[in-house]
Amino acid sequence: MAEFSSNGVSIYYEVTGQGFPLVWSHTFSGSYRSWEPQARFFARRYQVITYSDRGYPPSEVPSDPEAYSQDQSVGDLYQLLRHLNIEQAYIGGLSMGGALALSFGIAYPEMCRALIIASAGSGTTNRDHSLQETQERSDRLLSEGIGPVAGSYSSPPFERKDPRGFEEFIQGYKSNSALGSALTLRGVQMKRPTIYDLEEKMRGLRVPTLVMIGDEDEPCIEPAVFMKRHIPSCGLSVFPQSGHTINQEEPDLFNRTVLDFLTAVKAGGWAERPV
């Protein structure tokens, strides 16, 4: 097991392949394992780094609620890069990990050759309703455990197109820590800034950025368009008839879209426009 300490919290990570570093941060319902389709594909060309957030085994699960916040998640990613002696990388993430990638790009733009932000922005629209749902889910995690909460997750496009893949996704969700997940909801997702809150900081972001979204991922569609409008060097890719976890639901389309983006960035062909 490869691990390092970030401010006293043990973080698990894996490195696959050689080349320019490509880091993936996972969704709330996932872990480092969520990026297996990307690790296999991109390790042919890049040094792929995946890891589990604090609160997600095999990383440590702190019991102190104060150990969980968006800033600490950004700090963990920073410490991971420092631990691996990486000065600059492609930084990508999905959902919670996509929001983290954006926050990391704003905090440490010099360490980001490019940003890949997928399915990010949940909780930005219908804010009060979202906060209520998130609080209820965290309460359920602590009272019922991870199994019933994960078992109630639904993604009609994913289930329809790839029932075996969806079942694998659910089993991965069930392997997470109920405590770590609940405290992540309360400390990270309920308290982090919304995409709308980051408007001015996004206008000043000069890092090539790809935003990706499934067209049936309703909570994240408007935030995706908002990022496209306010990040100067941003492109928006919309996956048809797709839901939230597009890296697992549509791995081939996801990988090829990202590869085209990284190729354009490397060639200097990813444009910036006024916002």
N, C-alpha and C positions, 0 to 999 in steps of 0.2 A: 504494500500500500504506500502510495506517495502522499505525503501530507506536510503541512507547514502550520505554524502558529501565527494567527492574525490577532494581535492584541489579546493573547491568551486563549483564543478559541482555535481549535484544531480544524483545519479545512482540508478535505480530501480532493485530489485532482488526478487527472491522467493526461499524458502527453503521447500523441501518436503521430508518426511521420516526421518529415524533415522539410525545411523551407521557411518561408516567412511566417510568423506566428498568426494563427487565427483562433480567437478565443470565443467560446460559446457559453452564455449564461442561461440557465434553464427557467422554465415556467414554474408557477406556484405548485402545480400538480405533478411536477417532474423531479428530475435529479440529473446528475451527469449522464445517466443511462439514456436520457431522452434524446441525446444527440448522436446515438449510434449510427443512424443513416448518414449523418453529416461526417462523423469521424471516419467512417469507411470510405466515403467518397473523396473528401478533401485531403485526407492524409496522403493521397497519391501525389499531391502538389505542394501541400503546406504542412507546417507543424501545427497540428490541431490540439487545442487545450480545452478540456472540459473539466468541470468541477461541480461539487455539490455545495450549495449555500450553507451557511451556518443554520442549524436547525434541521438539516436534511442528512440523515445517515448515508454513507459512513462518516460524514463530517460530524463534529460535535453538536450536541443539542443543549445549549444553555437553558437553564430553568429560570433565569432572571429575565423578566420582560424587558428590562432596560438594555439588554444585549442585542435587541432587534430594532433596526431602523434603516431607512434608505441610505443615510450617510455611512453607516457601518457596513452596509453591503458594498457601497462604492469603495470604502476603505479596504475591504477584503479583496476585491478585484485588484486594487492598486498593489496591495501587499503580495498577491499571487504573482503579478508581473515582476515585481522587484525580486521576489524569491527565485524566479527563473532567469533573472538578469536580462529581461526583455525591456528594451527602451521604447519600442513602438510595435503595435500590432493592429490587425483587423479585429475590431470588437463587435461581436454580434450577440443577440439574445432574442428570446421570444416571450411575449406577455410580460410577466414580472421581470424576466431577464432582458426584454426589450426596453422597458422603462429604465432598468439599471444601465444598459448600454448608453442610452441617451444621457442620463445623469452623469455617467463616467466621462462621456465625450465633452460635456459642458465643463466638468471639473478639471479634466486632464486632456485637453485637446491635443497637446504635443505628443501624447502617447498613443494617439489614434490615427492610423493611416487611413482608416475608413470605418464607418459605422453601419451595421445591419440591424435594423429595428423592425421586428416582426410582431404583429398582433399585440401591440402595446396601446395603452390608454384606457384600460378598463377602470371604471370609477370616475372618469372625467365628465361624462354626461350623466344626467339623472343622479346627481351626487348624493342627495339625501337617501334615495332608495337604495343606491349601491352601498352606502355605509351601513344601512340597516341590514341588508342581506349579508354583508361581510361579517358584521357582529354576530348575526344568527349562526352563520357557518362556523365561526370560531367557537361559539358556545357549544354547538353540536360536536365539534371535534373533541372538546374536553369532556363532554358528558357521554358521548356514544362511541368515540374512537374513530380511527381513520377509515375502517371498513365500510360502515354505512354511508359516510359522507362521500367517499370515492365511488361507491356503488350507485349513488343517486346522480352522478355526473352524466350528462347527456350531450351528445354532439351529433345531431341527425345526419349531416353530410358525411362525417367520418364513419359513423355506424353503417350507413348505406353503402358507401364505396368500398370499405375495407373492414368488415366485421372482425376478422382475426387481428388486424392491426389495432383496432379500437380496444379489443379485449386485452391485448398486450399492454396498451396504454393504461387501462384501468388497473391491471395488476401492478404496474409500476407505481401508480398513485397510491395503491393500498400498502405498498412497502415503506411509505414515508412515515415520519413520526407525527402522531396526533398533536403532541405538545409543541414540537417545533413548528408545525403548520399553523396551529392556532396563534402562537406568538408572532409568527411572521405576518399573519393577517392583521393582527392588532398593531404591531410595531412598524411594519413596513407599508403594507397596502393601504391601511386606513389613514396613515399620517403623511405619506409621501405627497409631493406636489402633483397636481393634475397636469396633463399636457397643456391645458389652457394657461395654467399658472406660469409656465416656462416660456411664454411667447417672446419676451424681450431677450432672454438668454439664447433662445434658438436663433433669433435674428443675427446674433453675433457669432454663431457657430460656423466655422469655416472648414469643416471636415466633410469630405464626400460621404453622402448618406443615402442608403437605400431603405425605404420603408415598404414593408410587405403586409398584405392584409387579405383575409378571406372575405368574399362579398356577403357571406351570411354571418359574419362575426359582428353583429349589430353594435355592441358597446364600444367597439374599437374603430368603426368606419369613420366617424366624424373626427376623432383624434388623428387618424392617419392622414386625412385630407388637410387637417390643420397643420400637421408637421410639414407636409409637402408645401404648403403656402408660406411657411415661416422659416424654414431652414434653407439658406441660399443654394447649396449644392445638393439638393434632395431630389430623388426620383421615387415614384410611387408605383408599385406593382400590385395589381389586384388579381387574386386567384378566383376563377369562376366557380360558383356552387361549392364553396369551401368554407369551413368553420374556423375555429380558433387555433388549434395546434397544427398549423399547416406544415411544419417541418416533418411531422410524422404522418399526417393525413395525405400529403402530396410530396413525398420526399424527392422524387425525380425532378418535378417542376421547381421545387424550392432550391435544390442544389444547382440546377442549371441556371436559374435566375441569379443566384448569388455568384456563381462562377462568371457569368457574363459581366456582372457589376465589377467584380474584383479585376477582371481582365481590362475593363475600361479604365479603372482607376490606375492600374499599373502603367497603362499606355498613355496616361495623361488626357484621356478622352472623356472624362466625366465633368460636365460643364457646371458652372456656377451662374446663377441669374440674380438680378435684383429682387429683393422682397420688401 
